[in-house]
């Protein structure tokens, strides 16, 4: 019996598969950089002190862009502290996370790390305590070829070739009262507009991201975007979105439908940006950079008191251990980003290592994949060609937070050049498996290349240091194709990818 149907049509194209959708985020926070990416005493460390076992997993994850160095951290950061001989770099107080920053890793080292992983560096500038001058200096240091003070300083520091960073974030979450240098929408919009205009005097082809709201629950949500864009629209290319989700009060059903909130967030910001476009009689379109998104058990971290007095170096902060349910929601959020990739053209999973991350490490020891690693890595690997928006006919259920939600959600990609494609699906049903019939007749599918499912009898099963492979992907033996239809059965609370040819 078929519980849901998915129809794929060649003309239902959303956009090309944008590799920047599969970006990630590295912040100087907790053990993300120090004891995560960087551990010079680790047996696998290279000459820069970076763990090569972590590099290998980042490559497997398929991260395309890496937003750096924050995050809240960037709003108090002096980039000059992180260049030159390591023994001369100053130690600073990091006000964002109440930690000690040694500046052992800076822009030069991180650019080399990005080259190791094959990812694009997406740089953030400090508009919390600094402004136009510091942003221009960093731009000159990273991107100008030679024969200026700062470009020659980069060469002296070991990098004669410019990094040619194309994407730049104009600060971080400046709407948040927790942010160092927090300001009003008018004040931030004016500063961001001035900074963007100056940076484009250096290089008009830069891609600049202005800060949107740090969450759809912020009291200024909507108004913030409108005001900021009215001050900066013609000089910027993206507006940022940030969203984190968690299960609350044992309400698994609402948690599994978290992507409905992300849909609302995207639709609201798109509408606001287009409103400003028409108000200003502009010919350009500002797209969305969803450059922080993930599962984050923020309520529990707030209650834990893990940020303590003193200024510790690389403390264990925000090290969520993810369950099967968390991974299913993450896979569903990625489905939503792909469905909206006509306007969401860049995204960053926050973060990459140890801090609310798909990859975990132990000092001097192992590196392992969290449950959330698998849907991200598999989607990044299989998504090729164009995104197709499916027609989905699914039973629904009622959630306390989001109202009616479909039990089955899905998106697909298709590459006409070689006739290959992939369908990504979630089953939100907490009790029953659901059989899905997928119409691929217009795509000419005749064979299944692979079918993989993430599920477990215990939806709260996790991978830990002691049991690193408790949850993995398994072949879905129910997947078959016949006469233009793929049929697959999805276990309860599961994420599945079916690749066809």
C-alpha positions as CSV (number, residue, x, y, z in Angstrom):
1,X,0.0,0.0,0.0
2,X,1.3,3.5,-0.9
3,X,1.1,6.0,2.0
4,X,2.4,9.0,0.0
5,X,3.3,10.0,-3.6
6,X,6.0,12.2,-4.9
7,X,5.8,13.5,-8.5
8,X,8.9,14.8,-10.2
9,X,8.6,17.0,-13.3
10,X,11.4,18.3,-15.5
11,X,9.8,21.8,-15.7
12,X,9.5,22.1,-11.9
13,X,13.1,23.4,-11.6
14,X,13.9,25.6,-8.6
15,X,17.5,26.5,-9.4
16,X,20.8,24.9,-10.2
17,X,22.2,22.9,-7.3
18,X,24.2,25.7,-5.6
19,X,27.3,24.2,-4.0
20,X,27.4,27.1,-1.4
21,X,24.2,25.6,0.1
22,X,26.6,23.0,1.6
23,X,28.7,25.5,3.5
24,X,29.8,25.3,7.1
25,X,31.0,27.6,9.9
26,X,34.1,27.8,12.1
27,X,34.1,30.2,15.0
28,X,36.8,30.8,17.7
29,X,34.4,29.3,20.3
30,X,35.1,26.5,22.7
31,X,37.0,23.6,21.1
32,X,36.0,24.3,17.5
33,X,39.4,25.7,16.5
34,X,41.7,24.8,19.4
35,X,41.6,21.1,20.2
36,X,39.3,20.7,17.2
37,X,40.8,21.8,13.9
38,X,44.1,22.7,15.5
39,X,46.1,20.5,17.8
40,X,49.8,20.7,17.1
41,X,50.7,17.8,19.4
42,X,48.2,15.4,17.8
43,X,49.8,12.4,15.9
44,X,48.1,13.5,12.7
45,X,49.0,17.2,12.9
46,X,50.6,18.9,9.9
47,X,53.3,21.6,10.0
48,X,50.6,24.2,10.7
49,X,49.3,22.2,13.7
50,X,46.0,21.1,11.9
51,X,44.7,17.6,12.5
52,X,44.7,15.8,9.2
53,X,42.2,13.2,10.5
54,X,39.7,16.1,10.9
55,X,40.6,17.4,7.4
56,X,39.7,14.0,5.9
57,X,36.3,14.0,7.6
58,X,35.6,17.6,6.5
59,X,36.4,16.5,2.9
60,X,34.0,13.6,3.4
61,X,31.3,15.9,4.8
62,X,31.5,17.9,1.5
63,X,31.6,21.4,3.1
64,X,31.8,23.9,0.2
65,X,32.3,27.2,2.0
66,X,33.5,28.0,5.5
67,X,32.3,31.1,7.3
68,X,35.1,32.4,9.6
69,X,36.0,33.6,12.3
70,X,32.5,34.2,13.8
71,X,29.9,34.4,14.9
72,X,29.8,36.4,18.1
73,X,33.6,36.2,18.4
74,X,34.1,38.4,15.4
75,X,32.5,41.4,17.0
76,X,35.5,41.9,19.3
77,X,38.2,40.5,17.0
78,X,41.3,42.3,15.8
79,X,42.5,40.4,12.8
80,X,46.0,41.8,13.0
81,X,46.5,39.8,16.2
82,X,46.4,36.6,14.2
83,X,49.2,37.3,11.6
84,X,53.0,37.2,11.8
85,X,55.2,34.9,14.0
86,X,53.1,33.0,16.4
87,X,55.4,33.7,19.3
88,X,54.7,37.4,18.9
89,X,50.9,37.2,18.8
90,X,49.1,38.8,21.7
91,X,46.7,36.9,24.0
92,X,43.3,38.6,24.3
93,X,40.1,38.3,26.3
94,X,37.3,37.0,24.1
95,X,34.2,38.8,25.5
96,X,31.7,36.8,23.4
97,X,32.5,33.4,25.1
98,X,34.4,34.5,28.2
99,X,37.5,32.7,27.0
100,X,41.2,33.3,26.4
101,X,42.1,33.8,22.7
102,X,45.8,33.0,22.0
103,X,45.6,33.9,18.3
104,X,47.6,30.8,17.3
105,X,45.3,30.5,14.3
106,X,44.6,33.5,12.2
107,X,43.7,34.3,8.6
108,X,46.9,32.9,7.0
109,X,46.6,29.6,8.8
110,X,42.9,29.3,8.2
111,X,43.2,30.1,4.5
112,X,45.8,27.2,4.2
113,X,43.4,25.0,6.2
114,X,40.6,25.8,3.7
115,X,42.9,24.8,0.8
116,X,43.5,21.5,2.5
117,X,39.8,20.8,2.7
118,X,39.0,22.1,-0.8
119,X,36.5,24.7,0.7
120,X,36.0,28.4,0.0
121,X,36.8,30.9,2.7
122,X,33.9,33.2,3.6
123,X,35.3,36.0,5.8
124,X,33.5,38.0,8.4
125,X,34.6,41.5,9.4
126,X,34.2,43.1,12.8
127,X,31.5,45.8,12.8
128,X,30.9,45.5,16.5
129,X,33.9,47.3,17.9
130,X,35.5,48.3,14.6
131,X,34.4,49.5,11.2
132,X,35.4,50.7,7.7
133,X,39.1,51.0,8.2
134,X,39.7,47.6,9.7
135,X,37.5,46.0,7.0
136,X,39.5,47.7,4.2
137,X,42.8,46.7,5.8
138,X,41.8,43.1,6.0
139,X,40.6,43.1,2.4
140,X,43.9,44.6,1.2
141,X,45.8,42.0,3.3
142,X,43.9,39.0,1.9
143,X,43.1,40.0,-1.7
144,X,45.5,42.6,-3.1
145,X,48.3,41.0,-5.1
146,X,51.4,43.0,-4.1
147,X,53.2,46.4,-3.8
148,X,51.2,47.8,-0.9
149,X,52.1,47.6,2.8
150,X,49.5,45.1,3.8
151,X,49.8,42.8,0.7
152,X,53.6,42.8,1.1
153,X,53.1,42.0,4.8
154,X,51.0,38.9,3.8
155,X,53.9,37.9,1.5
156,X,56.4,38.4,4.3
157,X,54.1,36.2,6.5
158,X,54.5,33.3,4.0
159,X,51.6,33.8,1.5
160,X,52.8,35.7,-1.6
161,X,49.7,34.8,-3.5
162,X,46.4,36.6,-2.6
163,X,43.6,34.6,-1.1
164,X,41.0,36.2,-3.4
165,X,38.2,35.9,-0.8
166,X,34.9,36.6,-2.7
167,X,32.3,36.4,0.1
168,X,32.4,38.8,3.1
169,X,30.0,39.0,6.0
170,X,29.5,42.6,7.3
171,X,29.5,41.8,11.1
172,X,27.4,39.3,12.9
173,X,24.0,39.4,14.6
174,X,24.1,43.1,15.3
175,X,20.4,43.0,16.3
176,X,21.3,40.9,19.4
177,X,21.7,42.6,22.8
178,X,24.3,39.9,23.6
179,X,26.5,41.1,20.8
180,X,29.6,43.2,21.5
181,X,28.8,46.5,19.8
182,X,25.0,45.8,19.5
183,X,23.3,48.7,17.8
184,X,19.9,49.7,16.3
185,X,18.9,48.8,12.8
186,X,19.4,52.3,11.6
187,X,22.9,52.6,13.1
188,X,24.0,49.2,11.8
189,X,22.4,49.7,8.4
190,X,24.3,53.0,7.9
191,X,27.6,51.4,9.1
192,X,27.1,48.3,6.9
193,X,26.2,50.5,3.9
194,X,29.4,52.6,4.3
195,X,31.6,49.6,4.8
196,X,30.1,47.8,1.8
197,X,30.5,50.8,-0.4
198,X,34.1,51.3,0.6
199,X,34.9,47.6,0.1
200,X,33.4,47.7,-3.4
201,X,35.6,50.6,-4.3
202,X,38.4,48.1,-3.9
203,X,36.7,45.3,-5.8
204,X,33.2,45.9,-7.2
205,X,32.8,42.1,-7.7
206,X,32.9,41.2,-4.0
207,X,29.8,39.4,-2.7
208,X,28.8,41.1,0.6
209,X,26.4,39.7,3.3
210,X,24.5,42.2,5.5
211,X,23.2,41.0,8.9
212,X,19.6,40.0,9.0
213,X,17.9,39.0,12.2
214,X,19.5,36.4,14.5
215,X,16.2,34.6,14.7
216,X,12.6,34.8,13.6
217,X,11.6,35.2,17.3
218,X,13.5,38.5,17.7
219,X,11.0,41.4,18.5
220,X,12.6,43.4,15.6
221,X,12.3,40.6,13.0
222,X,11.1,42.0,9.7
223,X,11.6,45.6,10.7
224,X,15.3,45.0,11.2
225,X,15.6,43.6,7.6
226,X,13.6,46.4,6.1
227,X,15.6,49.2,7.8
228,X,19.0,47.7,7.3
229,X,18.3,47.1,3.6
230,X,17.0,50.6,3.1
231,X,20.4,51.9,4.2
232,X,22.5,49.3,2.3
233,X,20.6,47.7,-0.5
234,X,22.6,48.9,-3.5
235,X,25.9,47.9,-1.9
236,X,25.1,44.4,-0.7
237,X,24.3,41.1,-2.3
238,X,22.9,38.9,0.5
239,X,21.0,39.3,3.8
240,X,21.8,36.7,6.4
241,X,19.3,34.4,8.2
242,X,20.1,32.5,11.4
243,X,17.9,29.7,12.9
244,X,18.4,27.0,15.5
245,X,16.0,24.3,16.5
246,X,15.6,21.8,19.4
247,X,13.1,19.5,20.9
248,X,11.3,21.1,23.8
249,X,9.2,19.5,26.5
250,X,9.2,16.0,24.9
251,X,7.2,17.4,21.9
252,X,8.9,15.2,19.2
253,X,6.1,15.8,16.7
254,X,6.7,19.6,16.6
255,X,10.4,19.2,16.5
256,X,10.2,16.9,13.5
257,X,8.3,19.7,11.7
258,X,10.9,22.4,12.4
259,X,11.4,23.0,8.7
260,X,8.0,24.7,8.6
261,X,9.5,27.5,10.7
262,X,12.4,27.7,8.4
263,X,10.0,28.0,5.4
264,X,8.2,30.9,7.2
265,X,11.6,32.6,8.0
266,X,12.7,32.4,4.3
267,X,9.4,33.6,2.9
268,X,9.3,36.6,5.3
269,X,12.8,37.7,4.5
270,X,12.3,37.3,0.8
271,X,9.2,39.4,0.9
272,X,10.9,42.1,3.0
273,X,13.9,42.2,0.7
274,X,11.7,42.4,-2.4
275,X,9.6,45.1,-0.8
276,X,12.8,47.2,-0.3
277,X,13.8,46.5,-3.9
278,X,10.5,47.9,-5.2
279,X,10.5,50.8,-2.8
280,X,13.9,51.9,-4.0
281,X,13.1,51.2,-7.7
282,X,16.1,48.9,-7.8
283,X,17.1,46.6,-10.6
284,X,19.0,44.2,-8.4
285,X,17.8,41.3,-6.3
286,X,19.3,40.6,-2.8
287,X,19.4,36.9,-2.0
288,X,19.6,35.1,1.3
289,X,22.6,33.7,3.0
290,X,21.3,31.2,5.7
291,X,24.8,31.3,7.3
292,X,23.9,29.9,10.6
293,X,21.5,26.9,10.9
294,X,21.5,23.7,13.0
295,X,20.1,21.8,15.9
296,X,21.2,23.5,19.1
297,X,20.0,22.6,22.6
298,X,20.4,26.2,23.7
299,X,17.9,26.0,26.6
300,X,20.0,23.3,28.3
301,X,23.3,25.2,27.7
302,X,21.8,28.3,29.3
303,X,20.8,26.4,32.4
304,X,24.0,24.5,32.7
305,X,26.2,27.4,33.6
306,X,29.0,26.0,31.5
307,X,30.4,29.5,30.8
308,X,32.2,30.1,34.1
309,X,34.2,32.8,35.8
310,X,37.8,33.2,34.7
311,X,39.2,33.1,31.2
312,X,39.8,29.5,30.2
313,X,41.6,28.4,27.0
314,X,39.4,26.3,24.7
315,X,36.8,25.3,27.2
316,X,34.2,22.6,26.4
317,X,31.3,24.7,25.3
318,X,28.1,23.9,23.4
319,X,29.2,20.3,22.7
320,X,25.8,18.8,21.8
321,X,25.7,15.1,21.2
322,X,23.1,14.4,18.5
323,X,20.4,11.8,18.2
324,X,18.7,10.1,15.3
325,X,15.8,12.5,15.6
326,X,18.2,15.4,15.5
327,X,19.8,14.0,12.3
328,X,16.3,13.6,10.7
329,X,15.4,17.2,11.4
330,X,18.8,18.4,10.1
331,X,18.2,16.4,6.9
332,X,14.8,18.0,6.6
333,X,16.2,21.5,7.1
334,X,18.6,20.8,4.3
335,X,15.7,19.7,2.1
336,X,14.1,23.0,2.8
337,X,17.2,25.0,1.9
338,X,17.3,23.1,-1.4
339,X,13.6,23.8,-2.1
340,X,14.3,27.5,-1.7
341,X,17.6,27.7,-3.4
342,X,16.2,30.1,-6.0
343,X,16.7,32.7,-3.2
344,X,18.7,31.0,-0.6
345,X,21.9,30.8,-2.6
346,X,24.4,30.3,0.3
347,X,24.1,28.5,3.7
348,X,26.4,27.6,6.5
349,X,25.8,24.7,8.9
350,X,26.9,26.0,12.3
351,X,29.3,24.7,13.4
352,X,31.9,22.3,12.0
353,X,33.9,20.6,14.8
354,X,33.0,20.0,18.5
355,X,30.7,23.0,18.9
356,X,27.1,21.9,17.9
357,X,28.9,20.1,15.1
358,X,28.7,17.0,12.9
359,X,32.4,16.1,13.7
360,X,33.7,15.5,17.2
361,X,37.3,15.1,18.5
362,X,39.1,14.1,21.6
363,X,42.4,15.8,22.5
364,X,45.2,13.4,21.5
365,X,42.7,10.9,20.4
366,X,39.9,10.0,18.0
367,X,37.7,11.9,15.6
368,X,34.2,10.6,14.8
369,X,31.0,11.4,13.0
370,X,27.9,12.5,14.8
371,X,24.5,11.3,13.5
372,X,24.0,14.7,11.8
373,X,27.1,14.1,9.7
374,X,25.4,11.5,7.5
375,X,22.4,13.4,5.9
376,X,24.6,16.4,5.2
377,X,27.5,14.4,3.7
378,X,25.2,12.3,1.6
379,X,23.1,15.2,0.3
380,X,26.2,17.1,-0.6
381,X,27.6,14.1,-2.5
382,X,24.5,13.2,-4.4
383,X,22.9,16.5,-5.2
384,X,23.9,17.4,-8.8
385,X,22.4,19.3,-11.7
386,X,19.2,21.2,-10.8
387,X,16.8,21.1,-7.9
388,X,13.3,19.9,-8.7
389,X,10.4,20.9,-6.5
390,X,8.3,17.8,-6.0
391,X,4.5,17.5,-5.9
392,X,3.9,15.7,-2.6
393,X,0.7,14.0,-1.6
394,X,1.1,12.9,2.0
395,X,-1.1,12.3,5.1
396,X,-0.7,15.0,7.7
397,X,-0.5,15.2,11.5
398,X,-1.2,18.0,13.9
399,X,1.7,19.6,15.8
400,X,1.4,21.9,18.9
401,X,3.8,24.4,17.5
402,X,3.4,24.4,13.7
403,X,-0.2,23.3,13.1
404,X,-0.7,20.7,10.3
405,X,2.4,19.1,8.9
406,X,2.9,16.5,6.2
407,X,4.2,13.1,7.4
408,X,6.5,12.8,4.4
409,X,8.6,15.6,3.0
410,X,11.0,15.5,0.1
411,X,13.1,17.3,-2.5
412,X,14.9,16.0,-5.6
413,X,17.9,16.9,-7.9
414,X,18.5,15.8,-11.5
415,X,21.4,16.1,-13.8
416,X,20.2,15.9,-17.4
417,X,23.7,15.6,-18.8
418,X,24.0,12.0,-17.6
419,X,20.4,11.1,-16.6
420,X,21.2,10.7,-12.9
421,X,19.2,12.0,-10.0
422,X,18.5,11.7,-6.3
423,X,15.4,12.0,-4.1
424,X,15.8,13.0,-0.4
425,X,13.0,12.1,1.9
426,X,12.0,12.2,5.6
427,X,9.3,10.3,7.4
428,X,8.1,12.4,10.4
429,X,5.7,9.6,11.6
430,X,6.9,8.5,15.1
431,X,5.1,5.2,14.9
432,X,4.6,3.8,11.4
433,X,6.8,3.2,8.4
434,X,5.5,4.9,5.3
435,X,5.7,3.6,1.7
436,X,6.3,6.3,-0.9
437,X,5.7,6.0,-4.7
438,X,7.9,8.4,-6.7
439,X,6.9,9.3,-10.3
440,X,10.2,9.6,-12.2
441,X,8.8,8.8,-15.6
442,X,9.7,12.2,-17.0
443,X,13.3,11.7,-15.8
444,X,13.7,8.3,-17.5
445,X,14.8,6.4,-14.4
446,X,15.4,2.7,-14.9
447,X,17.7,1.7,-12.1
448,X,18.6,2.4,-8.4
449,X,22.2,3.5,-7.9
450,X,22.0,3.4,-4.2
451,X,19.4,3.8,-1.4
452,X,20.5,4.8,2.1
453,X,18.4,5.4,5.3
454,X,19.3,6.8,8.7
455,X,16.9,5.3,11.3
456,X,17.0,3.4,14.6
457,X,14.5,1.7,16.9
458,X,15.7,4.2,19.5
459,X,15.1,7.7,18.0
460,X,17.4,9.1,20.7
461,X,20.3,6.8,19.9
462,X,23.6,8.8,19.6
463,X,27.2,8.3,18.6
464,X,29.7,8.9,21.5
465,X,33.4,8.6,22.1
466,X,32.7,5.2,23.6
467,X,30.3,4.1,20.8
468,X,31.3,6.0,17.7
469,X,29.3,4.0,15.2
470,X,26.1,3.4,17.1
471,X,24.1,5.2,14.4
472,X,25.1,5.0,10.7
473,X,23.5,4.9,7.3
474,X,22.1,1.5,6.1
475,X,21.1,0.3,2.7
476,X,17.4,0.6,2.1
477,X,16.6,-2.8,0.5
478,X,13.0,-1.8,-0.2
479,X,13.9,0.7,-2.9
480,X,12.9,-0.5,-6.4
481,X,12.1,1.1,-9.8
482,X,9.6,-0.2,-12.3
483,X,7.7,1.4,-15.2
484,X,8.7,4.9,-14.3
485,X,8.1,4.7,-10.6
486,X,10.5,4.4,-7.6
487,X,9.0,2.8,-4.6
488,X,10.6,2.9,-1.2
489,X,9.5,2.3,2.4
490,X,10.7,4.8,5.0
491,X,11.0,3.7,8.7
492,X,9.4,5.8,11.4
493,X,11.5,9.0,12.2
494,X,13.9,8.5,9.3
495,X,15.9,10.3,6.6
496,X,16.5,8.5,3.2
497,X,18.3,9.2,0.0
498,X,17.5,7.3,-3.2
499,X,19.9,7.8,-6.2
500,X,18.7,6.7,-9.6
501,X,19.9,6.5,-13.2
